Amino acid sequence: MKLSFLSLMALIVCLFIQSTHSMAQPNVAQGAAAPGKMADNEGIVVDFMDAGGYTYMELQNSGHKFWIAAPTTQVNKGDHIRFGQSMVMTNFTSKTLNRTFGTIIFVSSTEVKK
């Protein structure tokens, strides 16, 4: 019983410290970026393709490339995209594209930044 009580107290302390840290840095938790850098939920379109009601976009952010899938969207290479993240999937196979993505983010919405 003592061990369980101590474990519970340790968990509460850890959660308290984590929540205090999150409140001290609200921009980090919301994906905002430092001035001059893109937020985590943004990127420049490197490549894109439409299939099965989705637009698959390869984005680049700070030298890192990643794929997102959004409801069919009109985009061009070089567009600066902001997205609302929904779900990250690993080893996702698109049957319509006959392709497997190591990691892809399915998003609920996208916006071309001007």
Phi and psi restraints in degrees (value plus and minus 20) as a CYANA .aco file:
   2 LYS   PHI     -82.4   -42.4
   2 LYS   PSI     -61.2   -21.2
   3 LEU   PHI     -83.0   -43.0
   3 LEU   PSI     -62.2   -22.2
   4 SER   PHI     -83.9   -43.9
   4 SER   PSI     -61.6   -21.6
   5 PHE   PHI     -84.6   -44.6
   5 PHE   PSI     -63.6   -23.6
   6 LEU   PHI     -84.7   -44.7
   6 LEU   PSI     -59.4   -19.4
   7 SER   PHI     -83.6   -43.6
   7 SER   PSI     -61.7   -21.7
   8 LEU   PHI     -83.7   -43.7
   8 LEU   PSI     -62.9   -22.9
   9 MET   PHI     -84.2   -44.2
   9 MET   PSI     -61.8   -21.8
  10 ALA   PHI     -82.2   -42.2
  10 ALA   PSI     -60.4   -20.4
  11 LEU   PHI     -83.7   -43.7
  11 LEU   PSI     -62.7   -22.7
  12 ILE   PHI     -83.1   -43.1
  12 ILE   PSI     -62.8   -22.8
  13 VAL   PHI     -82.5   -42.5
  13 VAL   PSI     -64.0   -24.0
  14 CYS   PHI     -81.6   -41.6
  14 CYS   PSI     -64.0   -24.0
  15 LEU   PHI     -84.3   -44.3
  15 LEU   PSI     -58.7   -18.7
  16 PHE   PHI     -83.4   -43.4
  16 PHE   PSI     -65.8   -25.8
  17 ILE   PHI     -83.0   -43.0
  17 ILE   PSI     -62.2   -22.2
  18 GLN   PHI     -84.3   -44.3
  18 GLN   PSI     -63.9   -23.9
  19 SER   PHI     -87.5   -47.5
  19 SER   PSI     -57.0   -17.0
  20 THR   PHI     -83.7   -43.7
  20 THR   PSI     -61.9   -21.9
  21 HIS   PHI     -83.9   -43.9
  21 HIS   PSI     -60.8   -20.8
  22 SER   PHI     -85.8   -45.8
  22 SER   PSI     -58.2   -18.2
  23 MET   PHI     -89.4   -49.4
  23 MET   PSI     -50.5   -10.5
  24 ALA   PHI     -93.2   -53.2
  24 ALA   PSI     -42.6    -2.6
  25 GLN   PHI    -149.9  -109.9
  25 GLN   PSI      48.7    88.7
  26 PRO   PHI     -84.9   -44.9
  26 PRO   PSI     -49.8    -9.8
  27 ASN   PHI     -88.6   -48.6
  27 ASN   PSI     -54.1   -14.1
  28 VAL   PHI     -85.6   -45.6
  28 VAL   PSI     -63.5   -23.5
  29 ALA   PHI     -85.8   -45.8
  29 ALA   PSI     -48.9    -8.9
  30 GLN   PHI    -113.1   -73.1
  30 GLN   PSI     -18.6    21.4
  31 GLY   PHI      62.4   102.4
  31 GLY   PSI      -8.1    31.9
  32 ALA   PHI     -92.2   -52.2
  32 ALA   PSI     135.0   175.0
  33 ALA   PHI    -131.8   -91.8
  33 ALA   PSI     141.9   181.9
  34 ALA   PHI     -88.0   -48.0
  34 ALA   PSI     137.9   177.9
  35 PRO   PHI     -73.8   -33.8
  35 PRO   PSI     112.9   152.9
  36 GLY   PHI      68.4   108.4
  36 GLY   PSI     -26.1    13.9
  37 LYS   PHI    -136.6   -96.6
  37 LYS   PSI     132.9   172.9
  38 MET   PHI    -100.1   -60.1
  38 MET   PSI     128.2   168.2
  39 ALA   PHI     -90.1   -50.1
  39 ALA   PSI     144.0   184.0
  40 ASP   PHI     -82.1   -42.1
  40 ASP   PSI     -45.8    -5.8
  41 ASN   PHI    -118.4   -78.4
  41 ASN   PSI      14.3    54.3
  42 GLU   PHI    -158.0  -118.0
  42 GLU   PSI     143.6   183.6
  43 GLY   PHI    -197.5  -157.5
  43 GLY   PSI     147.3   187.3
  44 ILE   PHI    -119.7   -79.7
  44 ILE   PSI     111.8   151.8
  45 VAL   PHI     -88.9   -48.9
  45 VAL   PSI     100.5   140.5
  46 VAL   PHI    -117.2   -77.2
  46 VAL   PSI     -58.9   -18.9
  47 ASP   PHI    -174.5  -134.5
  47 ASP   PSI     137.2   177.2
  48 PHE   PHI    -176.8  -136.8
  48 PHE   PSI     139.1   179.1
  49 MET   PHI    -176.8  -136.8
  49 MET   PSI     128.0   168.0
  50 ASP   PHI    -125.0   -85.0
  50 ASP   PSI     116.8   156.8
  51 ALA   PHI    -185.9  -145.9
  51 ALA   PSI     115.9   155.9
  52 GLY   PHI      37.4    77.4
  52 GLY   PSI      15.7    55.7
  53 GLY   PHI      63.5   103.5
  53 GLY   PSI     -14.2    25.8
  54 TYR   PHI    -143.8  -103.8
  54 TYR   PSI     133.2   173.2
  55 THR   PHI    -129.0   -89.0
  55 THR   PSI      99.1   139.1
  56 TYR   PHI    -112.8   -72.8
  56 TYR   PSI     104.4   144.4
  57 MET   PHI    -144.6  -104.6
  57 MET   PSI     109.8   149.8
  58 GLU   PHI    -112.4   -72.4
  58 GLU   PSI     101.2   141.2
  59 LEU   PHI    -132.1   -92.1
  59 LEU   PSI     135.4   175.4
  60 GLN   PHI    -144.8  -104.8
  60 GLN   PSI     113.3   153.3
  61 ASN   PHI    -161.4  -121.4
  61 ASN   PSI      96.3   136.3
  62 SER   PHI      33.6    73.6
  62 SER   PSI      22.6    62.6
  63 GLY   PHI      62.2   102.2
  63 GLY   PSI     -25.2    14.8
  64 HIS   PHI    -119.9   -79.9
  64 HIS   PSI     108.1   148.1
  65 LYS   PHI    -123.0   -83.0
  65 LYS   PSI     121.0   161.0
  66 PHE   PHI    -174.0  -134.0
  66 PHE   PSI     140.8   180.8
  67 TRP   PHI    -126.8   -86.8
  67 TRP   PSI     121.5   161.5
  68 ILE   PHI    -147.4  -107.4
  68 ILE   PSI     136.5   176.5
  69 ALA   PHI    -146.5  -106.5
  69 ALA   PSI     106.7   146.7
  70 ALA   PHI    -148.5  -108.5
  70 ALA   PSI     139.4   179.4
  71 PRO   PHI     -72.2   -32.2
  71 PRO   PSI     127.4   167.4
  72 THR   PHI     -60.5   -20.5
  72 THR   PSI     104.6   144.6
  73 THR   PHI    -155.5  -115.5
  73 THR   PSI     121.2   161.2
  74 GLN   PHI    -104.4   -64.4
  74 GLN   PSI      89.8   129.8
  75 VAL   PHI    -155.7  -115.7
  75 VAL   PSI     144.0   184.0
  76 ASN   PHI    -152.2  -112.2
  76 ASN   PSI     134.9   174.9
  77 LYS   PHI     -78.5   -38.5
  77 LYS   PSI     117.4   157.4
  78 GLY   PHI      74.1   114.1
  78 GLY   PSI     -32.7     7.3
  79 ASP   PHI     -84.6   -44.6
  79 ASP   PSI     123.5   163.5
  80 HIS   PHI    -113.9   -73.9
  80 HIS   PSI      95.4   135.4
  81 ILE   PHI    -128.9   -88.9
  81 ILE   PSI     117.5   157.5
  82 ARG   PHI    -135.5   -95.5
  82 ARG   PSI     117.8   157.8
  83 PHE   PHI    -153.6  -113.6
  83 PHE   PSI     136.1   176.1
  84 GLY   PHI    -118.3   -78.3
  84 GLY   PSI      91.4   131.4
  85 GLN   PHI     -91.2   -51.2
  85 GLN   PSI     120.5   160.5
  86 SER   PHI    -138.8   -98.8
  86 SER   PSI     -79.0   -39.0
  87 MET   PHI    -171.7  -131.7
  87 MET   PSI     112.2   152.2
  88 VAL   PHI    -117.0   -77.0
  88 VAL   PSI     111.7   151.7
  89 MET   PHI    -145.0  -105.0
  89 MET   PSI     122.9   162.9
  90 THR   PHI    -131.4   -91.4
  90 THR   PSI     126.9   166.9
  91 ASN   PHI      32.1    72.1
  91 ASN   PSI      24.9    64.9
  92 PHE   PHI    -102.4   -62.4
  92 PHE   PSI     107.1   147.1
  93 THR   PHI    -124.2   -84.2
  93 THR   PSI     101.4   141.4
  94 SER   PHI    -112.0   -72.0
  94 SER   PSI      94.7   134.7
  95 LYS   PHI     -89.6   -49.6
  95 LYS   PSI     -54.4   -14.4
  96 THR   PHI     -90.0   -50.0
  96 THR   PSI     -50.9   -10.9
  97 LEU   PHI    -113.9   -73.9
  97 LEU   PSI     -30.3     9.7
  98 ASN   PHI      32.5    72.5
  98 ASN   PSI      31.1    71.1
  99 ARG   PHI    -167.6  -127.6
  99 ARG   PSI     123.9   163.9
 100 THR   PHI    -130.6   -90.6
 100 THR   PSI     109.1   149.1
 101 PHE   PHI    -118.8   -78.8
 101 PHE   PSI     108.8   148.8
 102 GLY   PHI     -77.5   -37.5
 102 GLY   PSI     -68.8   -28.8
 103 THR   PHI    -163.8  -123.8
 103 THR   PSI     116.2   156.2
 104 ILE   PHI    -164.1  -124.1
 104 ILE   PSI     124.2   164.2
 105 ILE   PHI    -126.9   -86.9
 105 ILE   PSI      98.4   138.4
 106 PHE   PHI    -105.9   -65.9
 106 PHE   PSI     102.6   142.6
 107 VAL   PHI    -133.8   -93.8
 107 VAL   PSI     134.6   174.6
 108 SER   PHI    -106.4   -66.4
 108 SER   PSI     -48.0    -8.0
 109 SER   PHI    -176.1  -136.1
 109 SER   PSI     137.1   177.1
 110 THR   PHI    -154.5  -114.5
 110 THR   PSI     138.7   178.7
 111 GLU   PHI    -164.6  -124.6
 111 GLU   PSI     111.6   151.6
 112 VAL   PHI    -105.8   -65.8
 112 VAL   PSI      99.3   139.3
 113 LYS   PHI     -99.6   -59.6
 113 LYS   PSI     118.9   158.9
